[in-house]
């Protein structure tokens, strides 16, 4: 490739030389010494096998080859610069699609205002949501998913992410539950009937692992895939639903449920909420725009 023969800095010198037709003025414009610019001109003449500019009387004139280069060089330099400097993203003119994994709580309760805003601000974006489960981490790596909002213990090294928040766990019961008006003891907790959410992230394992450290287990009588289904059932049946406190406080009052702390002996690590993506998408302008909008929306 002929470019291998050229130091790209020489093209900058060529631009200033052809523009000013003066070694002194070109050196000042590029902030280098006049002898250095003279050396650059000598190299450029060798590369192009042409004088490029010659003295006529008291001024320098471009040769026909120099004139031709001057017509082509500014646009060529602009193209090179566009390769090195990220372009400004214009959401209104963008067309593309993204696959996002998250929970039904997020899509139902947190994202609708953002979806309405994006429909106006970036009408060419198509978003396809999927119910998150831990096995989808490989889908991020393989490019089948572009973003995921989920609860994680930690983020793998090849995955980028930003923590949205953290919090503990709480219990939800309907007001007619026999334990509704008294503190929950560990014995009450493990001997009650429980309902769990089987999809959209791991909201069961943390509780069960904490119970195992106490050589205890709970009576999981019913699992359903969706948070709102679990809430609706708990409002009618005498189950205990254990969820991250953030979700419990957001949705519990909507279903008339009482929010109670876990039994004192049952300690769980805080649930960590993340928005995550694969490292290959870190610099993509459209992806950056979407994740920043989602980060803002979900952090609120």
C-alpha positions as CSV (number, residue, x, y, z in Angstrom):
1,X,0.0,0.0,0.0
2,X,1.4,3.4,-1.0
3,X,0.2,4.9,2.2
4,X,2.8,2.9,4.1
5,X,5.4,5.3,2.6
6,X,3.7,8.4,4.1
7,X,3.8,9.7,7.6
8,X,0.2,11.2,7.9
9,X,1.7,14.3,9.6
10,X,3.2,15.0,6.2
11,X,-0.3,15.4,4.7
12,X,-1.0,18.1,7.3
13,X,2.2,19.8,6.2
14,X,1.2,19.4,2.5
15,X,-2.2,21.0,3.3
16,X,-0.6,24.1,4.9
17,X,2.1,24.4,2.1
18,X,-0.5,24.2,-0.7
19,X,-2.8,26.6,1.1
20,X,-0.2,29.3,2.0
21,X,2.3,28.6,-0.8
22,X,4.9,29.6,1.8
23,X,7.3,27.5,3.8
24,X,7.4,30.1,6.6
25,X,3.6,30.5,6.8
26,X,3.0,26.8,6.6
27,X,5.5,26.2,9.5
28,X,3.7,28.8,11.7
29,X,0.3,27.3,10.9
30,X,1.5,23.8,11.9
31,X,3.5,25.1,14.9
32,X,6.8,23.7,13.7
33,X,10.1,25.3,12.8
34,X,10.8,26.6,9.3
35,X,13.7,24.1,8.9
36,X,11.4,21.2,9.9
37,X,8.8,22.4,7.3
38,X,11.6,22.6,4.7
39,X,12.5,19.0,5.4
40,X,8.8,18.0,5.1
41,X,8.6,19.7,1.7
42,X,11.7,17.9,0.6
43,X,10.1,14.5,1.6
44,X,6.8,15.4,-0.1
45,X,8.6,16.2,-3.3
46,X,10.3,12.8,-3.2
47,X,7.0,11.0,-2.4
48,X,5.1,12.7,-5.2
49,X,8.0,12.9,-7.7
50,X,7.1,16.6,-8.3
51,X,8.2,20.0,-7.1
52,X,4.6,20.8,-5.9
53,X,5.4,24.5,-5.8
54,X,8.1,26.6,-7.4
55,X,9.3,30.1,-7.1
56,X,8.2,32.5,-9.8
57,X,9.6,36.0,-9.2
58,X,8.9,36.9,-5.6
59,X,6.2,34.3,-5.0
60,X,5.7,30.6,-5.0
61,X,3.3,29.0,-7.5
62,X,1.8,25.5,-7.4
63,X,2.8,23.1,-10.1
64,X,-0.1,21.4,-12.1
65,X,0.4,18.4,-9.7
66,X,0.3,20.7,-6.7
67,X,-3.0,22.3,-8.1
68,X,-4.5,18.8,-8.5
69,X,-3.5,17.9,-4.9
70,X,-5.0,21.1,-3.5
71,X,-8.4,20.2,-5.1
72,X,-8.4,16.8,-3.6
73,X,-6.6,17.1,-0.2
74,X,-9.1,19.0,2.0
75,X,-11.8,16.5,1.4
76,X,-9.4,13.6,1.8
77,X,-8.3,15.0,5.2
78,X,-11.9,15.4,6.3
79,X,-12.6,11.7,5.5
80,X,-9.5,10.7,7.5
81,X,-10.6,12.9,10.4
82,X,-14.1,11.3,10.4
83,X,-12.5,7.9,10.9
84,X,-10.6,9.0,14.0
85,X,-13.2,11.3,15.6
86,X,-16.6,9.8,16.7
87,X,-19.4,11.4,14.7
88,X,-22.2,13.3,16.4
89,X,-25.2,11.1,16.8
90,X,-28.5,12.5,15.5
91,X,-31.3,10.5,17.1
92,X,-34.0,12.0,14.9
93,X,-32.4,10.7,11.7
94,X,-31.2,7.3,13.0
95,X,-32.7,4.0,11.9
96,X,-31.9,0.8,13.6
97,X,-33.0,-1.8,16.2
98,X,-31.9,-3.0,19.6
99,X,-32.7,-6.2,21.5
100,X,-33.0,-5.6,25.3
101,X,-33.5,-8.1,28.1
102,X,-35.2,-6.9,31.3
103,X,-38.0,-7.7,33.7
104,X,-41.7,-7.2,33.4
105,X,-41.5,-4.8,36.3
106,X,-39.2,-2.5,34.4
107,X,-41.1,-2.7,31.1
108,X,-44.5,-2.3,32.8
109,X,-43.7,0.2,35.5
110,X,-40.6,2.2,34.7
111,X,-40.1,2.4,30.9
112,X,-43.4,3.6,29.4
113,X,-42.5,7.3,29.8
114,X,-39.2,6.7,28.1
115,X,-40.8,4.8,25.3
116,X,-43.2,7.7,24.6
117,X,-40.2,10.1,24.6
118,X,-38.2,7.9,22.2
119,X,-41.1,7.7,19.8
120,X,-40.8,11.4,19.4
121,X,-37.1,11.9,19.7
122,X,-35.8,8.9,17.8
123,X,-38.7,7.6,15.7
124,X,-36.4,5.3,13.6
125,X,-35.3,3.2,16.6
126,X,-37.0,-0.2,17.0
127,X,-36.8,-1.8,20.4
128,X,-37.5,-5.5,21.1
129,X,-37.7,-6.5,24.8
130,X,-37.1,-10.0,26.1
131,X,-37.6,-11.4,29.6
132,X,-34.2,-11.6,31.3
133,X,-32.7,-14.7,32.7
134,X,-29.1,-15.3,33.8
135,X,-28.3,-17.6,30.9
136,X,-28.7,-14.5,28.6
137,X,-25.2,-13.3,29.5
138,X,-23.9,-15.3,26.5
139,X,-26.5,-13.6,24.3
140,X,-24.8,-10.3,25.1
141,X,-21.4,-11.8,24.1
142,X,-22.8,-13.2,20.9
143,X,-24.6,-10.0,19.8
144,X,-28.1,-11.4,20.1
145,X,-28.7,-8.9,22.9
146,X,-27.6,-5.3,23.0
147,X,-28.6,-4.3,26.6
148,X,-29.9,-5.9,29.7
149,X,-31.3,-4.4,32.9
150,X,-31.1,-7.0,35.7
151,X,-30.1,-8.0,39.2
152,X,-26.6,-9.4,39.4
153,X,-24.1,-10.4,42.0
154,X,-21.2,-9.1,39.9
155,X,-20.4,-8.1,36.3
156,X,-18.1,-10.4,34.2
157,X,-14.8,-8.8,33.0
158,X,-15.9,-8.7,29.4
159,X,-19.2,-7.0,30.2
160,X,-19.6,-3.2,30.7
161,X,-22.2,-1.9,33.1
162,X,-23.5,0.7,35.4
163,X,-25.1,0.1,38.7
164,X,-28.6,1.6,39.0
165,X,-29.1,1.0,42.6
166,X,-29.1,-1.6,45.4
167,X,-31.4,-2.6,48.3
168,X,-32.6,-5.3,50.6
169,X,-35.6,-7.6,50.5
170,X,-39.0,-7.3,52.0
171,X,-42.1,-9.6,52.4
172,X,-45.5,-8.8,50.9
173,X,-48.8,-10.2,52.4
174,X,-52.4,-9.4,52.0
175,X,-54.2,-7.7,54.8
176,X,-56.2,-10.9,55.6
177,X,-53.1,-13.1,56.0
178,X,-52.8,-14.5,59.6
179,X,-49.4,-12.9,59.9
180,X,-50.4,-9.5,58.5
181,X,-50.5,-7.8,61.9
182,X,-47.6,-9.3,63.7
183,X,-43.8,-9.3,63.2
184,X,-42.5,-12.2,61.1
185,X,-40.5,-14.8,63.0
186,X,-38.2,-17.2,61.2
187,X,-40.5,-20.1,62.3
188,X,-43.5,-18.2,60.9
189,X,-41.6,-17.6,57.6
190,X,-40.5,-21.1,56.9
191,X,-43.9,-22.7,57.9
192,X,-45.9,-20.3,55.7
193,X,-46.9,-20.9,52.1
194,X,-44.7,-18.9,49.7
195,X,-45.1,-17.6,46.1
196,X,-42.1,-16.9,43.9
197,X,-41.3,-15.4,40.6
198,X,-39.6,-17.8,38.2
199,X,-38.7,-15.4,35.3
200,X,-37.2,-12.0,34.7
201,X,-34.2,-12.6,36.9
202,X,-33.2,-14.5,40.0
203,X,-35.5,-13.3,42.8
204,X,-35.7,-16.8,44.6
205,X,-32.1,-18.0,44.9
206,X,-30.8,-15.3,47.3
207,X,-33.5,-16.1,49.8
208,X,-33.1,-19.9,49.6
209,X,-29.3,-19.6,50.0
210,X,-29.7,-17.5,53.1
211,X,-32.1,-20.0,54.5
212,X,-29.7,-22.8,53.8
213,X,-27.0,-21.2,55.9
214,X,-29.5,-21.5,58.8
215,X,-30.3,-25.2,57.8
216,X,-33.8,-24.1,56.9
217,X,-36.0,-24.0,53.8
218,X,-39.3,-22.4,53.0
219,X,-42.4,-24.0,51.5
220,X,-42.5,-22.7,47.9
221,X,-46.1,-23.6,46.9
222,X,-46.5,-21.5,43.8
223,X,-44.2,-19.9,41.2
224,X,-45.3,-17.6,38.4
225,X,-43.3,-15.9,35.6
226,X,-44.5,-12.3,36.1
227,X,-44.3,-9.9,39.0
228,X,-47.8,-8.5,38.5
229,X,-49.3,-12.0,38.5
230,X,-47.5,-12.7,41.8
231,X,-48.8,-9.5,43.2
232,X,-52.4,-10.1,42.1
233,X,-52.4,-13.7,43.5
234,X,-50.8,-12.5,46.8
235,X,-53.6,-9.9,47.1
236,X,-56.2,-12.8,47.1
237,X,-54.4,-15.8,48.6
238,X,-52.4,-16.2,51.8
239,X,-49.0,-16.5,50.4
240,X,-45.8,-14.6,51.4
241,X,-44.1,-13.0,48.4
242,X,-40.4,-12.0,49.0
243,X,-39.0,-9.4,46.7
244,X,-36.4,-6.7,46.5
245,X,-37.6,-3.8,48.7
246,X,-37.5,-1.3,45.8
247,X,-40.1,-3.4,43.9
248,X,-42.2,-4.1,47.0
249,X,-42.5,-0.5,47.9
250,X,-43.3,0.5,44.3
251,X,-46.0,-2.1,43.7
252,X,-47.2,-3.3,47.1
253,X,-49.6,-0.4,47.7
254,X,-51.1,-0.8,44.2
255,X,-52.3,-4.2,45.2
256,X,-53.2,-3.4,48.8
257,X,-50.4,-5.5,50.2
258,X,-48.6,-5.1,53.5
259,X,-44.9,-4.7,53.4
260,X,-43.0,-6.4,56.2
261,X,-39.3,-6.8,57.0
262,X,-37.7,-10.3,56.8
263,X,-37.3,-12.2,60.0
264,X,-34.4,-10.8,62.0
265,X,-32.3,-13.9,61.7
266,X,-32.6,-14.0,57.9
267,X,-29.9,-11.8,56.4
268,X,-29.5,-11.4,52.7
269,X,-26.9,-9.6,50.6
270,X,-28.3,-6.4,49.0
271,X,-29.7,-6.9,45.5
272,X,-27.6,-5.0,42.9
273,X,-29.4,-3.5,39.9
274,X,-27.4,-3.0,36.7
275,X,-27.7,-1.9,33.1
276,X,-25.1,-4.0,31.2
277,X,-23.8,-4.4,27.7
278,X,-20.9,-6.1,25.9
279,X,-17.6,-4.2,25.6
280,X,-17.7,-4.2,21.8
281,X,-20.6,-1.7,22.0
282,X,-19.0,0.7,24.4
283,X,-18.1,3.2,21.7
284,X,-21.1,2.9,19.4
285,X,-22.9,6.3,19.2
286,X,-26.4,4.9,18.8
287,X,-25.9,2.4,21.6
288,X,-24.5,5.1,23.9
289,X,-27.5,7.3,23.2
290,X,-30.0,4.6,24.1
291,X,-28.2,3.3,27.2
292,X,-27.8,6.9,28.5
293,X,-31.5,7.5,28.0
294,X,-32.3,4.2,29.8
295,X,-29.8,4.9,32.6
296,X,-31.4,8.3,33.2
297,X,-34.9,6.8,33.2
298,X,-34.1,3.8,35.4
299,X,-32.0,5.8,37.9
300,X,-34.9,8.0,38.6
